[in-house]
């Protein structure tokens, strides 16, 4: 199921701050009342039988509102036709979930990550990674065939949440002369890694770590690895923890 479509309880309200919301003066009074209750009205769409549809976001989920023909009443929920087709799904995907997915993917791209793999790899996979995370290391090992074949580039968004020295270790990787090489040596060594945490983190590196942590908090992620990828339909998906072997091709593509 698409990550954004179902939100997986993530708090993505911040991603909508730049969305083209309808101006309050354009909204009919009943819709404004719903907006006053905390809903963000993202856009409108045509609906059958004199109804006017509105796509909204409320408490981190998309929802549809239907204004009656008299302009005095609002119906909340999904609308189905005689064949059982959900007429609300397409407007929600177009007006709410697709823009949110694009915003989240853009935020991942702008985060402070360390590349693992060729820059021209056809598939990009982001993961929030802690240097002390054994499951991050497990996924690193799982992904080797794809990375070495040039099919996938992993982008490790470094954070420090597992142990007291995690922030210092992430800082050491980000501050390394060759972060990609430093990350590879650390992951390849596994439990035998000699990576040392920085006792004093440079301000510029701390800024990067803080930004990564802020993004992780905005997505309400609490563990690593948190893996984000685009599926074959171009829809944003998330995997929490090292994936089962059978799911690797969904994330990384065909070998």
C-alpha positions in Angstrom: 0.0 0.0 0.0 1.3 3.5 -0.8 3.1 5.0 2.1 1.5 8.4 1.7 -2.0 7.1 0.9 -2.2 5.5 4.3 0.3 7.7 6.1 1.3 4.9 8.5 0.5 7.3 11.4 3.3 9.6 10.3 2.9 13.3 11.0 3.3 14.9 7.6 1.3 18.1 8.3 4.5 20.1 7.9 4.8 18.8 4.3 1.5 20.6 3.5 2.6 24.0 4.7 3.7 24.9 1.1 0.7 23.3 -0.5 -1.6 25.6 -2.6 -4.5 25.8 -0.1 -7.7 27.4 -1.2 -8.1 30.9 0.1 -10.7 31.2 2.9 -12.7 33.8 1.0 -13.2 31.2 -1.8 -14.8 28.6 0.5 -18.5 28.3 1.1 -19.5 28.9 4.7 -20.0 25.1 5.6 -16.6 24.3 4.3 -15.1 27.2 6.2 -16.6 25.8 9.4 -14.8 22.5 8.8 -11.6 24.4 8.2 -12.1 26.2 11.5 -12.2 22.9 13.2 -8.6 22.2 12.1 -8.9 20.8 8.6 -6.6 22.1 5.8 -8.6 22.4 2.6 -6.2 21.5 -0.2 -8.4 21.7 -3.3 -11.8 21.1 -4.9 -13.1 18.7 -7.5 -16.2 17.9 -9.4 -18.6 15.3 -7.9 -21.9 13.8 -9.2 -25.5 14.8 -8.5 -24.8 18.5 -7.8 -22.2 17.8 -5.1 -19.0 19.8 -4.9 -16.0 17.9 -3.6 -13.2 19.2 -1.5 -10.0 17.4 -0.6 -8.7 18.1 2.9 -6.1 17.0 5.4 -7.0 16.5 9.1 -5.0 15.0 11.9 -2.4 13.7 9.4 -4.9 12.0 7.1 -6.6 12.9 3.9 -10.4 13.2 3.8 -13.1 14.3 1.3 -15.9 16.7 1.9 -19.0 17.0 -0.2 -21.0 20.3 -0.4 -24.6 19.8 -1.2 -26.2 21.6 -4.1 -27.9 24.2 -1.9 -24.5 25.1 -0.4 -25.8 24.7 3.1 -24.7 21.2 4.1 -21.5 19.1 4.1 -21.1 15.4 3.9 -17.9 13.9 5.2 -16.5 10.6 3.9 -15.9 8.6 0.8 -18.4 8.6 -2.0 -19.1 5.3 -3.9 -21.0 4.7 -7.1 -23.4 1.9 -7.9 -20.6 -0.4 -8.8 -18.8 0.1 -5.5 -16.1 2.3 -7.0 -14.6 4.8 -4.5 -15.0 8.1 -6.2 -13.0 9.8 -3.5 -9.8 7.9 -4.0 -8.5 9.6 -7.2 -9.1 13.2 -6.0 -7.4 12.4 -2.7 -4.4 10.8 -4.4 -4.1 13.7 -6.9 -4.8 16.7 -4.5 -3.4 15.4 -1.2 -1.3 12.3 -1.2 0.7 12.9 -4.4 1.8 16.4 -3.4 2.7 15.2 0.1 4.8 12.3 -1.3 6.6 14.8 -3.6 7.3 17.1 -0.7 8.5 14.3 1.6 10.8 12.9 -1.2 12.2 16.4 -1.7 12.9 16.8 2.0 14.7 13.5 2.0 16.8 14.6 -1.0 17.7 17.9 0.8 18.7 16.1 4.0 22.3 15.4 5.0 23.0 12.0 3.6 26.1 9.9 2.8 25.9 8.2 -0.6 26.5 4.4 -0.9 26.7 3.4 -4.6 27.1 5.0 -7.9 25.7 8.5 -8.5 24.0 7.4 -11.7 22.3 4.4 -10.2 18.7 4.2 -11.6 17.1 3.6 -8.2 17.5 5.8 -5.1 16.7 4.5 -1.6 16.9 6.7 1.5 17.3 5.3 5.0 17.7 7.0 8.4 20.7 5.3 9.8 22.5 5.1 13.2 26.1 3.9 13.3 25.2 1.6 16.3 22.2 0.1 14.5 22.7 -3.6 13.8 19.6 -3.7 11.5 21.1 -0.8 9.4 24.2 -2.9 9.0 22.0 -5.9 8.1 20.3 -3.9 5.3 23.6 -2.6 4.1 24.7 -6.2 3.7 21.4 -7.2 2.0 21.8 -4.4 -0.5 25.4 -5.2 -1.6 24.4 -7.1 -4.8 22.3 -4.2 -6.1 24.8 -1.5 -5.0 27.8 -3.3 -6.5 25.9 -3.8 -9.7 25.3 -0.1 -10.0 21.5 -0.5 -9.8 20.9 1.2 -6.5 22.4 4.1 -4.5 21.6 4.0 -0.8 21.5 7.4 0.8 22.2 7.1 4.6 20.6 10.0 6.5 22.8 9.9 9.6 21.2 10.3 13.0 22.2 9.4 16.6 19.5 7.8 18.7 20.5 4.4 19.9 23.5 4.9 22.2 25.1 7.8 23.9 28.0 7.9 21.4 25.7 7.5 18.4 25.6 11.3 17.6 29.4 11.5 17.9 29.8 8.5 15.5 27.4 10.0 13.0 29.3 13.2 13.2 32.6 11.4 12.6 31.2 9.9 9.4 29.8 13.2 8.2 33.0 15.0 9.0 35.3 12.4 7.4 37.5 13.4 4.5 35.7 10.8 2.4 32.3 10.1 4.1 31.4 7.4 1.6 34.6 5.5 2.2 34.3 6.0 6.0 30.8 4.6 5.9 31.8 1.6 3.8 34.6 0.7 6.2 32.4 1.1 9.2 29.5 -1.0 7.8 31.9 -3.6 6.3 33.5 -4.2 9.7 30.2 -4.7 11.4 30.6 -5.3 15.1 34.4 -5.0 14.7 34.2 -1.4 13.5 36.8 0.9 14.9 34.7 4.1 14.2 35.3 6.5 17.1 32.8 9.1 18.1 33.9 12.8 18.0 34.4 14.2 21.4 33.6 17.7 20.1 31.3 18.0 17.1 32.0 20.9 14.8 29.1 23.4 14.6 28.6 22.8 10.9 28.3 19.0 11.4 26.0 19.5 14.4 23.7 21.6 12.2 23.5 18.7 9.8 22.7 16.2 12.5 20.1 18.5 14.0 18.4 18.9 10.6 18.3 15.2 10.1 16.9 14.6 13.5 14.2 17.3 12.9 13.2 15.6 9.7 13.0 12.3 11.5 10.8 13.8 14.2 8.5 15.4 11.6 8.0 12.0 10.1 7.4 10.6 13.6 10.1 7.9 13.2 11.4 6.3 16.3 13.8 3.6 15.1 16.4 2.8 12.5 16.6 1.9 9.7 13.6 3.7 8.4 13.7 3.1 4.6 12.0 5.2 1.9 11.7 4.3 -1.7 9.6 4.8 -4.8 7.8 1.6 -6.0 7.3 0.6 -9.6 4.3 3.0 -9.8 6.4 5.9 -8.5 4.5 5.9 -5.2 6.4 6.6 -2.0 6.7 3.6 0.3 8.3 3.0 3.7 10.0 0.0 5.3 10.7 0.0 9.0 13.6 -2.2 10.0 15.7 -4.5 7.9 13.3 -6.1 5.3 12.6 -9.8 5.0 14.5 -11.3 2.0 11.3 -11.6 0.0 10.8 -7.9 0.1 14.2 -6.8 -1.1 13.2 -6.8 -4.8 10.3 -4.4 -3.9 12.7 -2.0 -2.4 15.8 -2.5 -4.5 14.3 -3.7 -7.8 15.2 -6.8 -9.8 18.7 -8.2 -9.4 
